[in-house]
Amino acid sequence: MNELVGVIKRRRSIRRFEDRSIPEEIVREILDCARLAPTANNVQLWLFGAVTDSELREQISELADYGKFIKDCPVCFAVFVDSTTKYFLEDGCAATENILLACTAYGIGSCWVAGHKKGYAEPVRKLLNVPEPYTLVSLVAAGYSEQKPSPKKKTLEEVTFFNTYY
């Protein structure tokens, strides 16, 4: 199997993490993978944060409705994109997926926590001192996994079609 395809097939959402830090060089590699994501017209109007401070992660977890586990991960990646650009959401989602896949490739568990259109997007932006017009697209909790989830996935036949749908 192709190495990248293997990473994609192994990736799962992880919400419980070991009490172990991620080496800074790996955090930087993951951030580098984020910046290499495609952007519409190659605008690259984004900012990527790696929140390693436990107090900041605790504050983010208190703000995020479905991200309470952020307080327990060693790194929370934050993806911000200039919201005045036409395809900011698509650009931010592409970068987020690169973060998720890079984490998996390094044996690090991760979970995408929504940001865009959430009530906590603006408070998180202010907490992290990110300037306007950048808006939070996503948060990614990351750390070495305490769990090995294997959720049931639909079969290829259940979710695909060729040329036209029936």
C-alpha positions as CSV (number, residue, x, y, z in Angstrom):
1,M,0.0,0.0,0.0
2,N,1.2,3.5,-0.8
3,E,2.6,5.2,2.4
4,L,0.3,8.3,2.2
5,V,-2.7,6.1,1.6
6,G,-1.7,4.1,4.7
7,V,-1.6,7.3,6.7
8,I,-5.0,8.4,5.5
9,K,-6.5,5.0,6.3
10,R,-5.0,5.0,9.8
11,R,-6.2,8.5,10.8
12,R,-8.8,8.5,13.5
13,S,-10.2,11.2,15.9
14,I,-8.5,11.0,19.2
15,R,-9.8,12.6,22.4
16,R,-7.7,11.0,25.1
17,F,-4.0,11.7,25.3
18,E,-1.0,10.4,27.2
19,D,0.7,12.9,29.6
20,R,3.7,13.2,27.2
21,S,4.9,16.2,25.2
22,I,5.5,16.3,21.5
23,P,9.0,17.3,20.6
24,E,9.3,20.8,19.2
25,E,10.9,19.7,16.0
26,I,7.8,17.5,15.2
27,V,5.4,20.4,16.1
28,R,7.4,22.6,13.6
29,E,7.2,19.9,11.0
30,I,3.4,19.6,11.4
31,L,3.1,23.4,11.1
32,D,5.3,23.3,8.0
33,C,2.9,20.7,6.5
34,A,0.0,23.1,7.3
35,R,1.6,26.0,5.4
36,L,2.2,23.7,2.3
37,A,-1.6,23.1,1.9
38,P,-3.1,24.4,-1.3
39,T,-4.8,27.8,-1.3
40,A,-7.1,29.3,-3.9
41,N,-4.9,31.6,-6.1
42,N,-2.0,30.7,-3.9
43,V,-2.9,33.6,-1.5
44,Q,-1.6,31.9,1.6
45,L,-3.3,34.4,3.9
46,W,-3.3,32.3,7.0
47,L,-1.7,32.0,10.4
48,F,-1.1,28.7,12.3
49,G,-0.6,28.6,16.1
50,A,0.7,25.8,18.2
51,V,-0.6,26.3,21.7
52,T,1.6,24.4,24.2
53,D,0.9,26.5,27.3
54,S,-1.3,24.5,29.6
55,E,-3.2,27.6,30.9
56,L,-4.0,28.7,27.4
57,R,-5.2,25.2,26.4
58,E,-7.4,25.1,29.5
59,Q,-8.9,28.5,28.5
60,I,-9.5,27.3,25.0
61,S,-11.1,24.1,26.3
62,E,-13.5,26.2,28.5
63,L,-14.5,28.2,25.4
64,A,-15.0,25.3,22.9
65,D,-18.3,23.5,23.3
66,Y,-17.1,20.2,21.9
67,G,-13.4,20.6,22.7
68,K,-13.2,20.1,26.4
69,F,-10.4,17.5,25.9
70,I,-8.1,20.3,24.5
71,K,-7.0,20.9,28.1
72,D,-5.5,17.4,28.2
73,C,-3.5,17.4,24.9
74,P,0.1,18.6,24.8
75,V,-0.5,20.8,21.7
76,C,-3.5,22.5,20.3
77,F,-3.0,23.7,16.7
78,A,-5.1,26.7,15.7
79,V,-5.8,27.6,12.1
80,F,-6.7,31.2,11.2
81,V,-7.3,32.5,7.8
82,D,-8.0,36.1,6.5
83,S,-11.8,36.1,6.3
84,T,-11.8,38.8,3.6
85,T,-10.4,36.3,1.1
86,K,-13.0,34.5,-1.1
87,Y,-12.0,30.9,-0.3
88,F,-10.7,31.3,3.3
89,L,-12.8,28.4,4.6
90,E,-11.6,26.0,1.9
91,D,-8.0,27.1,2.4
92,G,-8.2,26.7,6.2
93,C,-9.8,23.2,5.9
94,A,-7.1,22.1,3.5
95,A,-4.4,23.2,6.0
96,T,-6.3,21.5,8.8
97,E,-6.4,18.2,6.9
98,N,-2.6,18.5,6.4
99,I,-2.2,18.9,10.2
100,L,-4.3,15.8,10.8
101,L,-2.4,13.7,8.3
102,A,1.0,15.0,9.5
103,C,0.1,14.1,13.1
104,T,-0.9,10.6,12.0
105,A,2.3,10.2,10.0
106,Y,4.3,11.0,13.2
107,G,2.3,8.6,15.3
108,I,0.4,11.4,17.0
109,G,-3.3,11.3,17.6
110,S,-5.5,14.3,16.8
111,C,-9.0,15.6,16.7
112,W,-10.4,18.4,14.5
113,V,-12.5,20.8,16.6
114,A,-14.7,23.2,14.6
115,G,-14.0,26.9,14.8
116,H,-15.7,28.7,11.9
117,K,-19.2,30.1,12.8
118,K,-18.8,28.9,16.4
119,G,-19.5,31.4,19.2
120,Y,-16.0,30.8,20.6
121,A,-14.2,31.7,17.4
122,E,-13.8,35.4,18.2
123,P,-12.9,34.8,21.9
124,V,-10.2,32.3,20.9
125,R,-8.8,34.8,18.3
126,K,-8.6,37.4,21.0
127,L,-7.2,35.0,23.6
128,L,-4.4,34.1,21.2
129,N,-3.9,37.8,20.2
130,V,-4.4,37.0,16.5
131,P,-5.1,40.2,14.5
132,E,-8.3,40.9,12.5
133,P,-9.4,40.1,9.8
134,Y,-8.1,36.6,10.6
135,T,-10.8,34.2,11.8
136,L,-10.6,30.8,13.5
137,V,-11.3,28.0,11.0
138,S,-10.3,25.1,13.3
139,L,-8.6,23.8,16.4
140,V,-6.7,20.5,16.3
141,A,-6.0,18.8,19.6
142,A,-2.9,16.7,19.3
143,G,-0.9,14.3,21.4
144,Y,0.1,10.7,21.8
145,S,-3.1,8.6,22.0
146,E,-4.3,6.8,25.0
147,Q,-6.9,5.0,22.8
148,K,-7.1,3.0,19.7
149,P,-10.5,3.7,18.2
150,S,-11.8,1.8,15.2
151,P,-15.2,3.3,14.4
152,K,-17.3,1.5,11.8
153,K,-17.0,3.2,8.4
154,K,-19.4,2.9,5.6
155,T,-18.3,0.7,2.7
156,L,-16.9,2.3,-0.5
157,E,-20.0,1.1,-2.3
158,E,-22.3,2.9,0.1
159,V,-20.8,6.3,-0.5
160,T,-19.6,6.4,-4.1
161,F,-20.9,6.5,-7.6
162,F,-19.4,6.7,-11.1
163,N,-20.6,9.3,-13.6
164,T,-24.1,9.7,-12.3
165,Y,-25.9,8.8,-9.1
166,Y,-28.1,5.9,-10.1
